[in-house]
Amino acid sequence: MKDVNCPFKIQERQETVDWLLGLAVRLEYGDNADKYKDSTPDGAKNADNTAKNAEPLINLDVNNPDFKAGVMALANLLQIQRHDDYLVMLKAIRILVQERLTQDAIAKASQSKEGLPVALEKHILGFDTGDAVINEAAQILRLLHIEELRELQTKINEAIVAVQAIIADPKTDHRLGKVGR
């Protein structure tokens, strides 16, 4: 493993085996590139290959060691839990990127939330941990949680108003004894 500069440790058996197999395939292909250049998979049709070339992600070889190494590097960079299936890790990376690294998410995270200072002694925690520092941290967490609940309630109220605006018909005809048109 030292001779071929394997990036994995001996304890990481699955990753090491995958990397070594990928290296072997690359070296074999490099030695016999002309032999493998024009070969096609059994049962493959030229029309299928043309359709696959139109979409770059279809040609993605999930068993390629470079792909696996790239997914592992991204997962480590984004601090995502390792998984045996690299597609599961790639899906987790996609979700994280969509939720936290979009322009809207970055803009929202960079907005500074400034509010009024709060006197913690005015708020009752409701329990005692026996440690003043932990009690204060619990009070802060409780206040932050209440703020998040208020934001959630506001969003729920806005959704209710939006739905009511769509389905409610305020026109009432008292003569007919019914609401709506």
Disulfide bonds with the S-S distance in Angstrom:
none
